[in-house]
Amino acid sequence: MLDATTRSGGTATVSPRTAAAELAVAAAGPVAPTGFAARVTRVLLSPWSRLSLLVALLASAATTVVLFQPQELLTNGWPPQLGGAAAALAYAVAYGLCTVAFVPRPLLNLAAGALFGSQLGLASALAGTVLGAGVAFCLGRVLGQEALRPLLRGKWLKAADGQLSRHGFRTMLAMRLFPGVPFAASNYCAAVSRMGLLPFLLATGLGSIPNTAAYVVAGARASTPTSPAFLIALACIALPGLAGAVVAWRKRHRLRGR
């Protein structure tokens, strides 16, 4: 019976069976961690750990906003080092990050109009709106969806999830057109549902135009509160809110019956 190796002239020769076994182990790749390391990895990547990370990130962002007080832009203005399109682009990025940190969009829209005027302010505010919504959606989808979906057991929660999952674009478009659902809440609701990212961004961009434009124009014309543009902007802010309240009142019985 032959050994695994035989010596000939001071050299070791590996048997074909041993060589095949070594090649198979090498092809299988690195061995998965076992024991304590595997348990730690599972805990860190578990749905509830990722959800805890999301909560910690949002809490930190909100705390940062409270400390730095971005609403001072309305009184102090934009830093003089930036101007024109560069300032509008920088404001759009800051706008998006602020919406993730729960800064109210009406305040940011008014500031965009006051800082950049109607046209450039509207472009900056819309870009920031889509950016902030996209960041919130991705954070919620990656860090929160797997942990939160099993908790969708109430009638209202199931109804909202089913509507967003099956008719995501038109549902989100309606939510953006008719104020009533907070911006951040709608972002994370869509992330937990099975709605796709592209329909979500398209519906957000299109549905946010009327309300955003109204606030931006109001901010741009705030120095002349009796001007027709300012009064029309105020009407455009109030009427969608009233229409949304009427629609919600008429749908209340249908929602209760589900």
Buried (B, 14 or more C-beta within 10 A) or exposed (E): EEEEEEEEEEEEEEEEEEEEEEEEEEEEEEEEEEEEEEEEEEEEEEBEBBBBBBEEBBEEBBEEBEEEEBBEBBEEEBEEEEEEEEBBBBBBBBBBBBBBBBBBBBBBBBBBBBBBBBBBBBBBBBBBBBBBBBBBBEBBBEBBBBBBEEEBEEEEBEBBBBBBBEBBBEBBBBBBBBBEBBBBEBBBBBBBBBBBBEBBBBBBBBBBBBBBBBBBBBBBBBEEEEEEEBEBBBEBBEEBEEBBEEEEEEEEEEEEEE
